[in-house]
Amino acid sequence: MEITRSTGEGRSAQGETSIAEFSELLSCVYQGALETPPWAHGLELIRTKLQAVWVTLILRAPARDGRAPLLVHACEASHVVPGDWEASYNQHYFLLDPFVGLPADRVVTVDEVFGETGWLSSELYKQFLKPQGIRYILGADLRTPSGVECRFRVCRTSASTEYCASDKAICGLVLPHLKQAIELHSRLDVVGVEREVYANTVNRMQIGMITLDENGAIIDINSSAGEIIDQANGLCIVCDRIAASDAQENRRLKQLVRRAIAGYYEPASAIAEAMPISRGASASRLGLLVRTIPLSDWSGDNKRRPAVALFLRDPDRKPQGALAIIRKLFDLTPAEASLAFLLTNGLSLDEAANDAGISKNTARAHLRSIFSKTGVTRQATLVRLLLGSMVPIG
């Protein structure tokens, strides 16, 4: 198979692939790492080029323990099979599939591996593929540097012809790029999972987070920050910018944001400074931290890249699940955990007893038990310990 320049009609000669076609295919392969589902467009181009009815990329194979598979398909419109066909393979026929464990990064056909007679006599072919009209399969197994293993399969019907050297050569040229794209997709997936874990933890800690671009415009607001802003008490949004209700505090906030943006371009000038945000007389002041997100050496010219992070803390908001966390960490009874949680809200023991609907003597008994289980002897020390322990790791 040769890669040639396009002919006058913009098409390559028969059996050849033009530079434009190959460029489009590689573009789709790399773009596929960002698509949902991944590689749908690229697999369709491969299917069309190889005149196949079915192309499958198995990113995660089905397993005996019932683990769900992850497959991406490109299928000829006239050969779409019922959904239960795929389910049947995943639940049963994959155990009969002999076309697995192929040499890494090498394109082979089933007839090359088993011979025509061996393949046509296989149970997978007779029970599963033949009823669907599938006869010829070309495949490769890919293993990336980070350990991702996936299968690439191209299917033709019995009415078609066996794959030729040119077909295998096309796949051979594409495979290294597909392998790199799969590795990128895997790393992006890991980063995405980590980001989701961190974001969820920050939310559960009731810490508000707002990211701003290099112009100070809001890019993202997490749910905790959104709830604080929705109260319209201390902070608000004006023209896609975060603003403080108090004029003097608003000037200070703008100044800190400008300084943080300056540090975005000059890491030596990056800042992390805090300021209070006043609210009504009945509410405690918000704590606000303005932090630069420095521009890395390899950051592109992305105008919507986060440049500043604002962290908000409302002292009146306790982490989600804090009561359950306190109880599990220190093996407290439900009554002891409830009393301890009330103490972290700044109540005295008598006030906590009144709120819990118990007598003062019962509250004292609970407190003695809490002291014993937490290893402290003073109420102030206990409150500090509990507040430091209420990190929502669940």
Order of alpha helices (4+ residues) and beta strands (2+ residues): beta-beta-alpha-alpha-beta-beta-alpha-beta-alpha-beta-beta-alpha-beta-beta-alpha-beta-beta-alpha-beta-beta-beta-alpha-alpha-alpha-alpha-alpha
